[in-house]
Amino acid sequence: MIAEKPVRVTLRSTEVQRNFRAVVNRAGSGHEHIIVERDGLPVIVMLSVAEYTQLMRERERRVERLKQFEEIARQIGEEVERRGLSEEQIFSLLEETRQEVYDERYGRPQS
């Protein structure tokens, strides 16, 4: 794992072509993220395989968490339908629960 935050470096595509080996070494070191521009627009990023692997793992975890969230939301929706709750009732229950959690964590506010 790389301890320090990589530096963003922007290079023109012609410069990358002329110095490909050196640019690959720079990106592979993990100390720099090389942003390659063509006609002044960023088109690719070069980064180390270790960083790419970490990025893909994080992406997979986000996708899995999203799937879990969608499943929980589906279950909640089914329960709401089963109970015949209106949208206003749901928001009221959510607000009550939010206030209860706040009170448990921080104590009742003084009136």
N, C-alpha and C positions, 0 to 999 in steps of 0.2 A: 504494500500500500504506500502511496506517495504522501509524505507528511505535509509538504508545502503546497500551496495553491499554485497551479500552473499559470503561466503568463500567457495572455492572448497576443499572438503575433499575426499581423496581416501581411501577406505577400501576394504579389501579382503572379498570375499563372506562368508567365514567361520566366520570371525569376525562379519559380519552382522547377520548371523544366530544365533550366540551365544548371541548377544546383540540386538536382533531385536527391542524390545520395546524402548530402549534408542536411537537407530539409527533413528527410526520413529519419536521420539520426537525431535531429533536434526534437521532432515529434515523438519518436520512440523513447527518448530519455524520460518522458513524463513531466518535464519541466516547462514545456511550452505546448500550447494548442495552436496549431498553424491554421489560420483561416486563409483560404486561397480565393482570390478575386479574379474574375474575368470581366473586362470592360467596366471595372469599378464596382462590380456587384459580387458579394460573397456567393460562392458556388459549392465549396466543400470545406470540411474541417478535417485536419489530420491530428490524431491523438494516439497515444500508446495503446497497445492491445490490452494492458491491464486496466486502463481507464475505460476503454470500450466495454470490456467484460463487466466491470462494475456498473456502468451505465445500463447495460442490458439486464443485469440482475435487478437493479432498481426498477426498471421498466416492468419486468415480469412481476415483481412484488406489487407495484401499483395496479397492474391489470388484475391480479388475484384479489387485492383489496376491493377493487371496483366490483368484481363479480360477487364477492361476499356482501357488499353493500346492496347491490341490486337484488340479491336473494332476500336479504332482510327487509328491504323496502317492499318486495313482492309479498312477503309474509305479513307485514304490517297492513298492506292494502287489503289482503284477504280477510284479516281480522277486523278491520274497519268495516268492510262490507258485511261480514257475518254479524257484527254488532249493530249495523244500521246507523252508524254515526255520521253526522253532518260535518261539513268542513269546519263550521264554527265550533262545534263540540270538540273536534280534534285540536284546533288551535287553543281552545280554552284548556284542555287537558295538558297540552304541551307547555303552556304558560304556567300552570299550577306545578307541574313537575320541575320546570326550570327554577321556579321560586323555591321549591322544596330543596333542590340540590344546592342552590345558592345559600339558603339558610343553614343547611348542614355543614357546608364548607366554611362559611364566614360568620355564622351566627345571625340571629335576627337583627335587622336594623332597628335602631332606636327611633321611636316616633315622637 
